[in-house]
Amino acid sequence: MAQKLTANLPDSLDLDEKYTLRFTAIDPNNGSNITTVNISSIQIHCDNVAGTPIELLEVGPFQIVSGPSS
Amino acid sequence: MPADVTIAGPGVHAAPVDYPVPGAAELLIKTLSATFDGTNAAGPWTPAVQLLIGGTTVVATFPLGQSLVAGASADVAWFSGVSAGGSTGSVQLTRIYDTLLTSSQANFTVSGIAQTYTTLLMFATLRDDFAAVNTNCQFTLNGNVTTTTYNYKDSDGNTNQSTTAGLMCASTGANADATHFGNSIIYCHDYAVVQADHAFFGTTHVIGQETNTGTWYARTVSAQTCTTSAAAVTSFAFAPDHGTVWVAGSRLTVYGLS
């Protein structure tokens, strides 16, 4: 059964198109990506500050989750 | 008022998984979450979120405050206000090694120890094949089996300096009743710090009946082994001091404490 764990994010992490947000698993000794770890159920919960049409926030396999606030 | 949005990633994908913020968009991140499956990981690993510029240059890394062992899985959530150690104010105890022998084995070797904990805490249940009621356990660090960098002393008066192995704890031997094993607790604080004199402390309790005579015996012994090598501890091994193998039923469990 997967452990439930929490980690820290800085306050007010404001990202524009210069940035890529990466989910990964790293080697604790050297920081390299460990590609044998699989990642699923990714969710990015954010404020759409610039008011971009939400369909334009869908990039590649990333999709908007429908809901009252979407 | 900026709209609250949730963006979901692909089903199952090998790490890393990238979301490039699309052109003209500006996102204020509230929380991030994902499920990590380390079933196929070969060693310790750490879930992390990173920021990249230009899609290639990592400018920030936000790791979970602990490493996970190979085979572990975790649902991880990132949000502000969480201490670097994981759940706010909590102590993290991570099992990094656990082997119960089903057949004889020459030693327990623990390698690839992540350098992210403050203390190593170990529990050992040991019995070897030496023809005695109880005996001792030999201990080496970082694969050093030929360098004379070990000093040890125990409460029974066994002591030596500049040897090729230390004494760490005790075990039962072949003459003890079949169901009896020595039980030990061992720790090393600041094992990941590069410093002289990494010290491992162990205490063993052995109690049981000698098979040949029916005589009851009991022994409590504490031991300390330290090494004059300053290198951080990345591996260690337990082997019988007089016997040749640990027998089935022997077990070593190692935790990282942070």
Interface residues (C-beta under 8 A of the other chain):
Chain A: M1 A2 Q3 K4 L5 T6 A7 N8 L9 P10 D11 S12 L13 D14 L15 D16 E17 K18 Y19 T20 L21 R22 F23 T24 A25 I26 D27 P28 N29 G31 N33 I34 T35 T36 V37 N38 I39 S40 S41 I42 Q43 I44 H45 C46 D47 N48 V49 A50 G51 T52 I54 L56 L57 E58 V59 G60 P61 F62 Q63 I64 V65 G67 S69 S70
Chain B: P2 A3 D4 V5 T6 I7 A8 G9 P10 G11 V12 H13 A14 A15 P16 V17 D18 Y19 P20 V21 P22 G23 A24 A25 E26 L27 L28 I29 K30 T31 L32 S33 A34 T35 F36 D37 G38 T39 N40 A41 A42 G43 P44 W45 T46 P47 A48 V49 Q50 L51 L52 I53 G54 G55 V58 T61 F62 P63 L64 G65 Q66 S67 L68 A72 S73 A74 D75 V76 A77 W78 F79 S80 G81 V82 S83 A84 G86 S87 T88 A114 Q115 T116
